[in-house]
Amino acid sequence: MHGESKRINKLVEDLLLLARMDGAPQLRVKQLPLGEVIDEMKPQLLVLAGNRKVTFDLSYGISGMVDSDKIKQVILNLFHNAVQHTDTEKGSIHISLHARNSEAKLAVRDNGSGISAEHIPHVFERFYRSDSSRTRKYGGSGLGLSITQSIVEAHNGAISVESTPGEGTSFNITLPCLLD
């Protein structure tokens, strides 16, 4: 009962966040170095990964006008998805951050099960789960990617996904940035 109560509480919190993001998103933005924001998360991400191999390819000197907590939530959501859909022993997750012109390119890539072509157009829809039985096993509500997209768009960014079934998935984020 306690587990179900926690799941419902999380669902309500996610729905409230989406409702706020739909209205006038309240971001506490300030200029922050994006590489350092990811560095702060490394210990937590490595714990979540378990035995999976995690690699980071981060360029430093890339700053953005971001809400640190919200950007961390984006990375955490994408990383958590990668963990859920990769093998516990053979799984590999790669996070990269680079700049191109005035854009930061952030990617979270895995070697997991991948997403079939018919599901790709729907992954950012609320409550959408391409494999409901598997996602439910982990307590997913189908809101994580929708929340992620809302946060990225509130930062004037964009998110896309590339995936090959059986080979893995890459979530790619573009954010406006300033180069130091």
Secondary structure as UniProt FT lines:
FT   HELIX           2..22
FT   STRAND          30..33
FT   HELIX           34..49
FT   TURN            50..51
FT   STRAND          53..58
FT   STRAND          62..66
FT   HELIX           68..84
FT   TURN            88..90
FT   STRAND          92..100
FT   TURN            101..102
FT   STRAND          103..110
FT   TURN            117..119
FT   HELIX           120..122
FT   TURN            123..124
FT   TURN            126..127
FT   TURN            130..131
FT   HELIX           132..137
FT   TURN            138..139
FT   HELIX           144..154
FT   TURN            155..156
FT   STRAND          158..164
FT   TURN            165..167
FT   STRAND          168..176
FT   STRAND          178..179
//
